[in-house]
Amino acid sequence: MQGNLDMISGVIPWGRRLGFRMTKVEKGHVWGVQPWKDRLVGDPDTGVIHGGVLTAFLDNLCGTAAGSAMERARFVATLDLRIDYMRPAEPRRDILGEAECYHVTRSICFTRAWAYHETRDKVIATAAGAFAITKPRPPSTMGGQDDA
């Protein structure tokens, strides 16, 4: 699974646009980083990454964890995602993230995730998500091109 990190990160259009990447993948578990970039700041006075960037990062971590939990390669689509913001991110710092898929049914994967700077002891935000399991699609329909 570790060898597929570039492919996993490259197939997610928002991942390419925002610059986040997966750093480690195990069955049902994934780690990643959202690098700090000036263009991702929500409030120039604080220098903190926008909450929407954090949401996209956690959503994609959860989806990747869900996809990695299945025996056969399948795509997943977000059904429900709850984000709880615990504290502001620190200015000009990358955000680390971790997600796990803790339950899989025939049609839905259930996930949870954490965003933090150094360790999960002091989280910035948590996420809980449910993902629909879809049938595999041919590579030409995977959205590999940026529209903007």
C-alpha angles and dihedrals in degrees: 000000000000090000091062096062096107092047092048093048093043096054093058108084094198090048091058092045095048095037100234120145139190112245102183135012129191128165104297094351132086138176128199148162132231105203117218111248128175092233090058095058115119098198119025090205092063103031090219123144112258116262091236090061089052090049092051090048093051092044091054093044089053093047092049091049089050093049092048092052095067126089094223124044108264135160122237132207126204112254098169134001127181120190121193113194108210101177139345119276115249117259119266094002132125117243121228122206142190131189136182135193105221101176136024126190127181091277110012137054121203120211144175130196144184133209120201143144103238112348139003088250089088108031124190093201142349130211137200119192145176120208130194115229110230134191117267115270128209114261092250091069098048097099097245095158128080113236097198 
